[in-house]
């Protein structure tokens, strides 16, 4: 998977996690933190999986 595709996948998954956490808990700070964490982990996964 190309870097740009991995970044877009991370962005989509991170956004989905952030929205679910935000609406589920009402905690915007935790939602943003988890969303960015998912984005970074998916993006960094390319170096491990490739």
C-alpha distances in whole Angstrom, upper triangle without the diagonal:
4,7,8,6,6,10,11,10,12,15,15,16,18,20,21,22,24,26,26,28,30,31,32,33,34,33,31,31,29,27,26,25,23,21,20,20,17,15,16,15,12,11,12,11,8,11,12,10,8
4,6,5,6,9,10,11,12,14,15,17,18,20,21,22,24,26,27,28,30,32,33,34,35,33,31,30,29,27,25,25,24,21,20,20,18,15,15,15,12,10,12,12,9,11,14,12,10
4,5,5,6,9,10,10,12,14,15,16,18,20,21,22,24,26,27,28,30,31,32,32,31,28,28,27,25,22,22,21,19,17,17,15,13,12,13,10,8,10,10,8,10,13,12,11
4,5,5,6,9,10,10,12,14,15,16,18,20,21,22,24,25,26,28,30,31,31,30,27,27,26,24,21,22,21,18,16,18,16,12,13,14,12,9,12,13,11,13,16,15,14
4,5,5,6,9,10,11,12,14,15,16,18,20,21,23,24,25,27,28,30,30,29,27,27,26,23,21,22,20,17,17,17,15,12,13,14,11,9,13,12,10,14,16,14,13
4,5,5,6,9,10,10,12,14,15,16,18,20,21,22,24,26,26,28,28,27,25,24,23,21,19,19,17,15,14,14,12,9,10,10,7,6,9,9,7,11,13,11,11
4,5,5,6,9,10,10,12,14,15,16,18,20,21,22,24,25,26,26,25,22,22,21,19,17,17,16,13,12,13,11,7,9,10,7,6,9,10,10,12,15,14,14
4,5,5,6,9,10,10,12,14,15,16,18,20,21,22,24,25,25,24,22,22,21,18,17,18,16,13,13,14,12,9,11,13,10,9,13,13,12,16,18,17,17
4,5,5,6,8,10,11,12,14,15,17,18,20,21,22,24,25,24,22,22,20,18,17,17,15,12,12,13,10,8,11,11,7,8,12,11,11,15,16,15,16
4,5,5,6,8,10,10,12,14,15,16,18,20,21,22,22,21,19,19,17,15,13,14,12,9,9,9,7,4,7,8,5,6,10,10,11,14,15,14,16
4,6,5,6,9,10,10,12,14,15,16,18,20,21,21,20,17,17,16,14,12,13,12,8,8,10,8,5,9,11,9,9,13,13,14,17,18,18,19
4,6,5,6,9,10,11,12,14,15,17,18,20,20,20,17,18,17,14,13,15,13,9,11,12,10,8,12,13,10,12,15,15,16,19,20,19,20
4,5,5,6,9,10,11,12,14,16,16,18,19,18,17,17,15,12,12,13,10,8,10,10,7,7,11,10,9,11,14,13,15,18,18,18,20
4,5,5,6,9,10,11,12,14,15,16,17,15,13,14,12,9,9,9,7,4,6,7,5,5,9,10,9,11,13,14,16,18,19,19,21
4,5,5,6,9,10,10,12,14,15,15,14,12,13,13,9,9,11,9,6,8,11,9,8,12,13,12,14,17,17,19,22,23,22,24
4,5,5,6,9,10,11,12,14,15,15,13,15,13,10,11,13,10,8,11,12,10,10,14,14,13,15,18,18,20,23,23,23,25
4,6,5,6,8,10,10,12,13,12,12,13,10,7,9,10,7,6,9,10,8,10,13,13,13,15,17,17,20,22,22,22,24
4,6,5,6,9,10,10,11,10,8,9,8,4,6,8,6,5,8,10,9,10,13,14,14,16,19,19,22,24,24,24,27
4,6,5,6,8,10,10,10,9,11,11,7,9,12,10,8,12,14,12,13,17,18,17,19,22,22,24,27,27,27,29
4,6,5,6,8,10,10,11,13,11,8,11,13,10,10,13,14,13,15,18,18,18,20,23,22,25,28,27,27,29
4,6,5,6,7,7,8,10,7,5,9,10,8,9,12,13,12,15,17,17,18,20,22,22,25,27,27,27,30
4,5,6,5,5,5,8,8,5,8,11,10,10,13,15,15,16,19,20,20,22,24,25,27,30,30,30,32
4,6,5,8,9,12,11,9,12,14,13,13,16,18,17,19,22,22,23,25,27,27,30,32,32,32,35
4,6,8,10,13,11,9,13,15,13,14,17,18,17,19,22,22,23,25,27,27,30,32,32,32,34
4,5,8,10,9,9,12,13,12,14,17,17,18,20,22,22,23,26,27,28,31,33,32,33,35
4,6,9,9,8,11,13,13,14,17,18,19,20,23,24,25,27,28,29,32,34,34,34,37
4,6,6,6,9,10,11,12,15,16,17,19,20,21,23,25,26,27,30,32,32,32,35
4,6,5,6,9,10,10,12,14,15,16,18,20,21,22,24,26,28,30,30,31,33
4,5,5,6,9,10,11,12,14,15,17,18,20,21,22,24,27,28,29,30,32
4,6,5,6,8,10,10,12,14,15,16,18,20,21,22,25,26,26,28,30
4,5,5,6,9,10,11,12,14,15,17,18,20,21,24,26,26,26,29
4,6,5,6,8,10,11,12,14,15,16,18,20,22,24,25,26,28
4,6,5,6,9,10,11,12,14,15,16,18,21,22,22,24,26
4,5,5,6,9,10,10,12,14,15,16,19,21,21,22,24
4,5,5,6,9,10,11,12,14,15,18,20,20,21,23
4,5,5,6,9,10,11,12,14,16,18,19,20,22
4,5,5,6,9,10,10,12,15,16,16,18,20
4,5,5,6,8,10,10,13,15,15,16,18
4,6,5,6,9,10,12,14,15,16,17
4,6,5,6,8,10,12,13,14,16
4,5,5,6,9,10,10,12,14
4,6,5,7,10,10,10,12
4,5,6,8,10,11,12
4,5,6,7,9,10
4,5,5,6,8
4,5,5,6
4,6,6
4,6
4
